[in-house]
């Protein structure tokens, strides 16, 4: 009888994690698995979409205008 009292006291002080593990719900587990799968797939798709998006930099306009200014300066020096 003494061991039964100790066992019931241990069960009364069981951790929250142990209670959660023991009270496993199959429908909740299926829902969580689907939700996490969709979350991971959406993150992967978002990263893939950003990686394949073209980046438009104004570097071509800057290089083109610098080249045009250099040509104009050379023409002024030649004409002088």
N, C-alpha and C positions, 0 to 999 in steps of 0.2 A: 504494500500500500504506500510505502514511503516513496518508491520510484514513480508511482503514478502522480503524486503531488508534485514532484520535481518536473516531470514531463509536462504537466498542465501549466506550471509556472513558466517554463521555457517557451511554451506555445503562446502564452500571454504577452511575452516580451519579444516576440518575433519582429525582425526588422521589416521596414516598409518594402524594401527590395525583395525580400523573401515572400512577402504576401503578393506582390505583383507577379513574381515568377510563377507562383503556385496558382494564381487565378488567371491563367492564360485563356484568352478569348480568341477562338479561331476566326471569327468574322472580322474582329478588329485587326488581327494580324494580316489577313488578306487585304483589307483596306489600306493598312499602313504600307504594305509591300507595293501595292499599286500606286499609292500617292508618292512614295519615295522614288519609285522607278520613273514616274512622270516628271518629278522634280529634277532628277539627274539628267533625263533626256532633254528637258527644256534648257538646262544649263549648257549641255554639250551643243545643242543646236544654236543657242545664242552665241557661244564662242565661235562656232564654225561660221556663222553668218557674218560676224564682225571680221573674222580673219579673211574672208573672201570678198569683202567690200573694198572697192577701189578707193585709194586715197588721192585726193586732188590737192596738190601743193602748188602754191603760186611761184615756185622756184623757176619755172620756165619763163614767166613774165619778168622776173627780176634779172635773169641771165640775158634775156632778149633785150631788155632796155639798157643794160650795161654794155652789151655789144653794140647797140645802136649809138650810144653816146661815144664810145671809143672810135667808131667809124666816123662820126661827125667831127670829133676833135682832130683826127688825122687829116680829114679833108680841109679843115680850117688851117692847119699847119702847112699843108701843101700849097694852098692858095696864097698864103702870105708871102 
